[in-house]
Amino acid sequence: MGQTVSRLEKLAKTDRYLFHGSPIKLRVIEPRQAYNNFQPDGQPAVVVTPYYEIAVFRAIMLAVKAKLGRQYFSGFSADHGRLSFRANQETLATAKTGVGGFVHILDRDDFQKHNSMEHRSLQAVLPVQIIEVNADDLPPNIETV
């Protein structure tokens, strides 16, 4: 486990923080419209997760998506707290070419629980900390699809 992942894991264990992954560093995170199966999912909100691994994966994969466009594919899920990640070969190969992103650490008190994987805020939020991540920080065992 790398130093960055160790740091994120320590923050997660405090149960005081939630995580937001992005390919760009955000000083303020504004509410955006979430989508589920191409349909709007609730009001525009800042969406975060209690799983730092998801935030790392999203940060890197969204950076890859910006490079690949239609050739990009990735996904993740959580079944009773067991996380799984998947991506196509081209997406994984591009992720390993030096693509990076940022995990924004946010105060849990600023959010309402939406479901087991996400919390939401209808207001803009300020990160307490921002950690840069790269392909070395991706979760292990990403399934190639």
Phi, psi and omega in degrees: 000130181284169182298319180296313180296321177301316179298315179295319180297318178298317178296318180297321183294339178288339182063019179257348188234157172235167191230143178226121179262138180209148176287348180235153178282125183246119178286325175229135179254116183267149175300140177226160178284122175274150179232145175227118184054043177066013177248141177304137182243092179075189179286158172304135185205164167272121183253128181227170182227151174281353183260106180300330180298322178294318180297319177298311181301313180296317181302312182288314184293325177291328175293320178295317180304320179297330179277321189266332184065235186295337181282353183280141168206131171205162178197166178208161176205165177225123178243106183054043178083354178271115184273143172224147184228148179212152178198157176280166185301317181296320178297314180296318179297318180293322179301328183274005180266017178101012177291138180228177179196195185222139172254121180265127181263127185232150180289123181303328183295344180275002188230155173252139178292130179259315174200188185294338182259345184213153173237157183223151172230135178275355180250156173297147181228155177252128176295146175278334182201153177228128182241127178283138180231159176217186185302330178297340183266356180299150177299148177288164173060046172285124181287132175272124181242000000 
